[in-house]
């Protein structure tokens, strides 16, 4: 083959690959790129055995969610009788074929409540790297092809920054900084780590209280990371850790806050809505009846939705007025995701429920029993749902 | 012709010189990369250098694998992970054959890094499953907890299939001789119990069951974590001190719980907002590095031979087997153990535990018995 034709073909193939990457819809962290839990594209409104496009076996347990970067799905897992083997897995999004698996050893405490696993926090990505944290407070950065970039052992560095029930806070990456909350009854810290090498840009003392929540992010007018704890919310600059404002009326230590349309919805005394435009965390409304259990709230089809053990509640996001409550089959550990007027719930027994949400009601329109415990929040990409149990990862599509 | 041969010989000599130089350079590069990776340390020390060294290391052929394994011996837990990852990448993508003989030799030497040995065993299982399975027969006492777990499980699985009788009993006793993981030991113990064989779990796990205890001292509002009451200042077992509810003296507490839990709430009193001090001794047959593995839902401090080895201020986040693992260096002979255990004032039913379970074991979790048992009444 003439050399110039080879070059043309390579360019064409590269262009195709680039186009494919560019078109692929990423879901780079817990509750998606913008932490809203919303899929921009419609998801299957019916879930059945026929809509499972692939299923892969997993080598370990986990409550972490899959994330999607380009044409690949990344997932963490943990195994071993001590839960001390850490797995980072990468699968082809289209076929489910394993691209690579990397294993590491935990450097911190692996003990947890039996329901939890070491692989509880969801990894995140800046599009070039994957950052995975574990209950043992190990922080691992690999590139998209699985090459180790750096490794931190936050429990190895701070032996008392642990929780005997397990840690679950999922990291976020903002402004080239990985934000990691390592908060417990004993030592309690938040860290801003340089994504390039894992070095500590900043470290903050945090309330000494067990905390399982994940940070959320405000993007306007400047990026701020919102650190939640039993004390409330602390808004910090991602690169410096400087505190810009605080909400000090307390917050839940399990479900995480939601930012949508310049309003912060905090699981605090039910749900408390706080203005992000006032600059000082001014409260807009509070409704105790909207108290979520483990799942974080979501704003879907113009309604704020909270999920408790056996019901979902919908509220007007402007004033908190409860529009309706609807019974569903729980209990839930996974946070919901949504697309358009459909809400996707996976209960702990492995029952997937598609709920059509209107201003009048929430109605289960489809359900499917996966027959395995599901505790991890699903991910969505290009019209497909990715969800995991301890044994399997599934892709659900049309 | 002769001149031509001489020329060929000279060229060959020259080329082999280049080859030797290049090989030694490669070997030097490999050693330099390994050195950089084993130098990574707390708080991201060496991370930047390690990134380049890792990228260089993974380009090696598979014949570099034994060198990587060798570097794991003595490496800290962070370095172990860099090296493990490089090992995996080279196994997956490197050129050349796997040096199976050298890998097997590394596995056989129990002085090598236990985690690395386990990793090598996993690789052998993947490549030669039948051979690896046969190897397990000789690994019941292996110093790697993971390998031993598999060897024990193989014997348990075999025992399950046997008909009741002496052979079955012997098989379970064989499994017990290597077992250290809680679930396996309990399964074996339950099976043996059905055959009228009682397993002394306290001894098997190396649990500390005999203590002196004094208290309660005041811990209202959880203020006493850093208050040093008299037992932190002196160990005078005949002394009396002012406690939370009046004078307190040292007394004896022992446990007959098979899993060695010392229940203060039941044996002494369900104190709230209280501090108790416990004392025991461990007669070590030699100077040795051990682990104190313990479980408690209460806050605590642990001193060994007067040195504070760890402190933990966490209340009621559950009590789980081997919840804490504290490395301790023991001297030969008597070692003094002082334990401060604090209860808060939570009123929920699930927050009433006031107990401790403590054992002495090796790095792999195998219980280590003292030379002589401690008698708290002496």
Interface residues (C-beta under 8 A of the other chain):
Chain A: X80 X81 X82 X100 X102 X103 X104 X105 X107 X109 X111 X113 X140 X146 X147 X148 X149 X150 X151 X152 X153 X156 X157 X159 X160 X163 X164 X165 X184 X185 X186 X193 X197 X198 X199 X200 X208 X210
Chain B: X40 X42 X43 X44 X47 X48 X50 X51 X54 X55 X58 X77 X78 X80 X81 X82 X84 X85 X86 X88 X89 X92 X115 X119 X145 X146 X149 X181 X183 X297 X310 X311 X312 X313 X314 X315 X317 X318 X320 X322 X323 X324 X325
